[in-house]
Amino acid sequence: MHNILIRPLLTEKMTDLNEKYKQYGFVVDINANKIEIAKAVETKFEVEVVSVNTIRHKGKTKTQFTRKGKFSGRTPKYKKAIVTLKEGQSIDLFGEV
């Protein structure tokens, strides 16, 4: 089985969602579905997941002009999941820092 949870999203917006609604954000595998994401969070952090919302970001085409010519490339595509936990539960993302 492949690794579903890649890394947590630690942004100001996700911190606000965490404080208000007990929602946590993760960058997940692009092919993972909501059921797999919920099971992965439940087994890794030992919490109960109420709902999972997913967002797919397309990669953008970027162009850079230099003296030697024009370079074209793409930013990576990725998928993020916003996980809502059961009331009274939380995830300690920082652990023993």
Secondary structure per residue as TSV (DSSP state, phi and psi in degrees):
chain	resnum	aa	ss	phi	psi
A	1	M	-	360.0	136.9
A	2	H	-	-80.9	163.4
A	3	N	-	-77.6	118.6
A	4	I	-	-85.4	-48.5
A	5	L	E	-85.5	118.7
A	6	I	E	-90.2	-53.7
A	7	R	E	-162.1	157.1
A	8	P	E	-78.9	153.1
A	9	L	-	-92.1	117.5
A	10	L	-	-117.5	84.8
A	11	T	-	-126.5	170.8
A	12	E	H	-62.9	-40.7
A	13	K	H	-64.4	-41.5
A	14	M	H	-69.3	-32.9
A	15	T	H	-65.6	-40.4
A	16	D	H	-64.2	-42.8
A	17	L	H	-63.4	-36.0
A	18	N	H	-65.2	-44.8
A	19	E	H	-69.1	-38.8
A	20	K	H	-83.7	-46.2
A	21	Y	H	-121.0	5.8
A	22	K	-	56.3	45.9
A	23	Q	E	-110.7	141.8
A	24	Y	E	-126.0	144.2
A	25	G	E	-109.9	141.6
A	26	F	E	-138.2	144.5
A	27	V	E	-85.1	126.4
A	28	V	E	-122.2	170.5
A	29	D	-	-61.7	139.2
A	30	I	T	-64.5	-24.0
A	31	N	T	-98.5	1.9
A	32	A	-	-78.6	142.9
A	33	N	-	-101.0	177.7
A	34	K	H	-64.4	-37.0
A	35	I	H	-66.8	-44.4
A	36	E	H	-63.7	-39.2
A	37	I	H	-64.6	-45.2
A	38	A	H	-61.5	-44.2
A	39	K	H	-64.8	-38.4
A	40	A	H	-65.8	-40.9
A	41	V	H	-68.3	-42.2
A	42	E	H	-63.3	-41.2
A	43	T	H	-76.0	-36.8
A	44	K	H	-73.3	-43.1
A	45	F	H	-106.7	-2.8
A	46	E	-	55.6	53.9
A	47	V	-	-130.7	171.3
A	48	E	-	-106.1	127.7
A	49	V	E	-94.8	129.7
A	50	V	E	-90.0	-46.9
A	51	S	E	-150.4	160.2
A	52	V	E	-134.0	128.0
A	53	N	E	-115.0	135.7
A	54	T	E	-119.4	151.1
A	55	I	E	-137.0	128.7
A	56	R	E	-103.8	126.5
A	57	H	E	-104.1	127.1
A	58	K	-	-79.9	150.3
A	59	G	-	-76.0	141.4
A	60	K	-	-96.3	151.0
A	61	T	E	-87.8	126.9
A	62	K	E	-117.0	144.2
A	63	T	E	-128.3	137.8
A	64	Q	E	-129.6	128.8
A	65	F	E	-100.6	127.6
A	66	T	E	-129.5	-179.8
A	67	R	T	-63.1	-35.2
A	68	K	T	-85.2	-2.9
A	69	G	E	137.6	-163.6
A	70	K	E	-107.5	132.2
A	71	F	E	-112.9	134.0
A	72	S	E	-120.0	145.1
A	73	G	E	-159.5	-178.8
A	74	R	E	-129.1	145.1
A	75	T	-	-81.3	154.2
A	76	P	-	-71.3	146.9
A	77	K	-	-87.4	148.8
A	78	Y	E	-153.3	169.2
A	79	K	E	-127.7	135.5
A	80	K	E	-122.1	151.6
A	81	A	E	-126.0	135.7
A	82	I	E	-108.5	116.2
A	83	V	E	-106.8	127.5
A	84	T	E	-101.0	129.6
A	85	L	E	-97.6	162.9
A	86	K	-	-65.5	148.9
A	87	E	T	-55.4	132.3
A	88	G	T	91.5	-3.8
A	89	Q	-	-107.5	155.1
A	90	S	-	-150.6	165.5
A	91	I	-	-117.8	131.0
A	92	D	-	-94.8	96.4
A	93	L	S	-75.0	-25.0
A	94	F	S	-91.4	-21.6
A	95	G	-	63.2	-137.3
A	96	E	-	-95.5	82.4
A	97	V	-	-90.8	360.0
